[in-house]
């Protein structure tokens, strides 16, 4: 599919963020996925998929030229027209999740 020229930043490289980013790339968008876990980003840069989701490895491989992975917030949002946040809900003051 042709590149639509849209730049998308996805925060979170877990089940929701990584799958969403891969799908955006498959639609032709240029996607930067940002996460805070260095090992996860390093694995993705090597082409390894750190989670199990059927078909995700093929989707990531097929869109490799439209996907990048980073730990840096600035790099993720630089030029992005859309920012998609797919991170866990922060705990409340007491430590529980809302």
BELRAQUI-V668787 format. One record per residue. PHI is phi in whole degrees, 0 to 359 (* if undefined). D_LAST is the distance of its C-alpha to the last C-alpha in Angstrom with 1 decimal. Layout:
phi = <PHI;PHI>
d_last = <D_LAST;D_LAST>
This chain:
phi = <*;292;289;278;85;283;249;233;253;239;263;112;248;267;302;285;294;293;295;298;300;296;291;300;297;294;279;107;275;267;239;246;259;245;218;258;259;305;298;293;295;300;299;297;296;278;90;268;259;279;230;258;213;309;85;295;300;293;297;294;297;295;248;309;287;257;245;223;228;212;260;268;298;300;297;294;270;302;79;289;271;222;235;249;255;228;240;296;292;297;291;286;306;282;99;275;265;272>
d_last = <39.6;40.6;38.4;37.0;36.8;33.1;31.1;27.4;25.0;22.1;19.5;18.5;21.1;19.1;19.4;18.1;19.6;22.8;23.6;22.9;25.1;27.8;27.9;28.2;31.0;32.6;32.8;34.8;32.4;32.5;29.1;27.9;25.0;23.4;21.5;21.2;22.7;26.5;27.5;25.6;27.3;30.6;30.5;29.8;32.6;34.9;34.1;32.1;29.0;26.4;24.5;26.0;25.9;29.3;31.4;29.2;31.9;34.5;32.4;31.8;35.5;36.7;34.8;35.4;37.3;34.5;31.7;31.2;28.6;27.9;26.0;27.1;25.0;28.3;29.8;27.0;27.0;30.8;32.3;29.2;29.2;25.7;22.6;20.0;16.7;15.4;13.3;10.2;7.0;7.9;6.8;6.9;10.5;10.5;9.5;6.6;3.8;0.0>
